[in-house]
Amino acid sequence: MLKGDMEVMYLSANEIEQLEGVEKQHFLNPEALRINKSLGDAVGLRNLGVHQVLVPAGHYSTEYHVHYYEEECIYILSGTGVATLGDQQQRIGPGDFIGCPINGQAHDMFNDGTEPLVCLVIGQRLEQDVTDYPKLGKRLSRNSGEWTVVEHAAITTVRRKKA
C-alpha cells in the first residue's frame, strides 16, 4: 500500500480504527460470523495474514478445523469466550494466546459473552493447504486459489511403493 510516495509499513491506532471491517460468514458454518480488518493487507504483507477479528456475541469465529500445512495464532485483545482446542474447552479473555501449529489439534472459538470478542489472528498464506473439519467430516484442499471440499468418506488413500 502506498501513502503518497512512501510504502506504508505503519498503521496508527486511529488508522486501524478507521479501517473498514469486512463481515465474513464461514462457508461451512452459518453461526461463524466475524468482522475482519486485514492489517497485513493494509501494509502490503503477502505471505503472512494479520487480522483484527471481531466476533459478535453468540457466534463462532470459524468452523472447528485443523490445518495440515499452515500455522496460525490468536491473541485475545478484548471480550471473553470459549476456545475448543482438540477435545478441551478453555475459557479465553484479554491477554490470552493460542498457538495452532501444523498437524495440531482442531480448534475454534465461541463468544459466549455479551460484548464482542476481539482478537489478533496471524497465519501463513501458503498457496496450498489441507484443512479438515472433523465435526462435519469434510476436507478442504486449497491449491493456488482453487478450493475443493470432499467428504472424509470419499477420500481414498493411495500408498506408493518406495523405489
Phi and psi in degrees as a GROMACS rama.xvg file:
@    title "Ramachandran Plot"
@    xaxis  label "Phi"
@    yaxis  label "Psi"
@TYPE xy
-110.572  139.396  LEU-2
-122.223  103.857  LYS-3
69.3783  -127.071  GLY-4
-100.194  2.94714  ASP-5
-104.247  142.196  MET-6
-73.7976  135.466  GLU-7
-81.131  122.577  VAL-8
-119.235  -6.32041  MET-9
-131.332  134.366  TYR-10
-121.903  126.733  LEU-11
-76.7332  163.195  SER-12
-57.2164  -38.3345  ALA-13
-64.3612  -42.5512  ASN-14
-64.6315  -39.2869  GLU-15
-64.3769  -42.6625  ILE-16
-58.7649  -37.2712  GLU-17
-80.1871  -16.1702  GLN-18
-59.3072  138.887  LEU-19
-77.2374  127.909  GLU-20
-82.1811  143.347  GLY-21
-107.368  122.852  VAL-22
-76.3211  129.198  GLU-23
-129.096  136.118  LYS-24
-116.15  132.613  GLN-25
-63.6026  137.157  HIS-26
-67.3927  -16.0841  PHE-27
-111.061  -3.85334  LEU-28
-143.516  102.19  ASN-29
-64.9468  -15.8178  PRO-30
-86.485  -4.42325  GLU-31
-96.9186  101.336  ALA-32
-128.25  137.642  LEU-33
-153.315  157.26  ARG-34
-107.285  121.971  ILE-35
-113.281  128.785  ASN-36
-115.311  114.195  LYS-37
-86.7628  96.7732  SER-38
-69.0825  -38.4808  LEU-39
-61.5672  -45.2915  GLY-40
-61.2584  -38.3419  ASP-41
-63.2111  -24.5547  ALA-42
-111.763  12.8559  VAL-43
82.9014  17.0295  GLY-44
-68.5651  136.634  LEU-45
-111.224  -30.8373  ARG-46
-105.626  -3.15874  ASN-47
-135.523  125.244  LEU-48
-91.6684  128.734  GLY-49
-129.733  117.206  VAL-50
-132.362  136.959  HIS-51
-90.2154  119.272  GLN-52
-117.168  130.887  VAL-53
-113.182  121.272  LEU-54
-106.766  116.238  VAL-55
-64.1012  154.777  PRO-56
-54.3776  138.006  ALA-57
83.3103  11.4829  GLY-58
-127.272  157.861  HIS-59
-86.9021  158.724  TYR-60
-81.4661  -31.3119  SER-61
-164.803  177.022  THR-62
-80.0653  144.281  GLU-63
-54.4274  121.935  TYR-64
-154.526  167.164  HIS-65
-142.012  136.465  VAL-66
-95.5378  145.113  HIS-67
-100.098  -14.9716  TYR-68
-130.207  -25.6503  TYR-69
-101.099  136.628  GLU-70
-96.6936  150.9  GLU-71
-146.456  161.248  GLU-72
-147.617  159.56  CYS-73
-136.28  131.588  ILE-74
-120.036  121.509  TYR-75
-80.1134  123.557  ILE-76
-92.8378  -43.9562  LEU-77
-158.689  163.384  SER-78
86.075  177.729  GLY-79
-137.284  163.496  THR-80
-177.345  -163.984  GLY-81
-129.13  127.126  VAL-82
-99.961  133.899  ALA-83
-98.2606  118.329  THR-84
-122.434  100.153  LEU-85
66.6402  -124.264  GLY-86
-103.567  14.6367  ASP-87
-106.946  143.707  GLN-88
-102.772  132.763  GLN-89
-130.815  124.112  GLN-90
-65.8064  139.125  ARG-91
-130.616  150.076  ILE-92
-161.256  -175.875  GLY-93
-52.0557  131.927  PRO-94
91.8121  -10.2278  GLY-95
-78.4982  152.254  ASP-96
-132.297  137.1  PHE-97
-124.988  126.555  ILE-98
-110.035  132.915  GLY-99
-121.744  88.9248  CYS-100
-72.8867  162.375  PRO-101
-61.1999  147.894  ILE-102
57.3961  26.6546  ASN-103
-87.2342  -149.305  GLY-104
-91.6931  147.503  GLN-105
-63.7899  153.133  ALA-106
-156.114  158.327  HIS-107
-162.226  174.5  ASP-108
-132.641  146.628  MET-109
-129.21  130.987  PHE-110
-87.6201  101.1  ASN-111
-98.5753  9.86735  ASP-112
-90.8947  -168.531  GLY-113
-106.374  -11.708  THR-114
-108.657  159.765  GLU-115
-59.9282  144.1  PRO-116
-94.3778  116.833  LEU-117
-115.798  130.563  VAL-118
-144.898  162.209  CYS-119
-101.518  120.947  LEU-120
-113.787  126.075  VAL-121
-125.27  132.702  ILE-122
-155.948  160.415  GLY-123
-69.5012  158.981  GLN-124
-125.575  74.986  ARG-125
-83.131  153.793  LEU-126
-68.389  -28.5179  GLU-127
-127.253  141.225  GLN-128
-156.631  157.255  ASP-129
-125.073  128.826  VAL-130
-127.661  127.217  THR-131
-99.7493  143.971  ASP-132
-116.579  83.93  TYR-133
-58.4015  -37.8671  PRO-134
-69.2607  -24.5278  LYS-135
-100.104  -10.7416  LEU-136
66.2058  37.306  GLY-137
-125.623  154.902  LYS-138
-129.703  132.927  ARG-139
-106.341  128.107  LEU-140
-112.8  124.885  SER-141
-109.333  127.252  ARG-142
-139.844  103.297  ASN-143
50.1807  46.3102  SER-144
95.8852  -16.7758  GLY-145
-90.9719  129.878  GLU-146
-110.368  131.119  TRP-147
-128.605  127.25  THR-148
-114.314  131.294  VAL-149
-131.268  155.774  VAL-150
-74.7869  140.006  GLU-151
-53.5308  -38.682  HIS-152
-63.5283  -21.4315  ALA-153
-91.4246  -1.27514  ALA-154
-82.7881  128.379  ILE-155
-110.832  124.563  THR-156
-90.2718  126.549  THR-157
-104.033  120.707  VAL-158
-94.6583  120.541  ARG-159
-95.3138  142.463  ARG-160
-75.3791  141.978  LYS-161
-73.6552  141.838  LYS-162
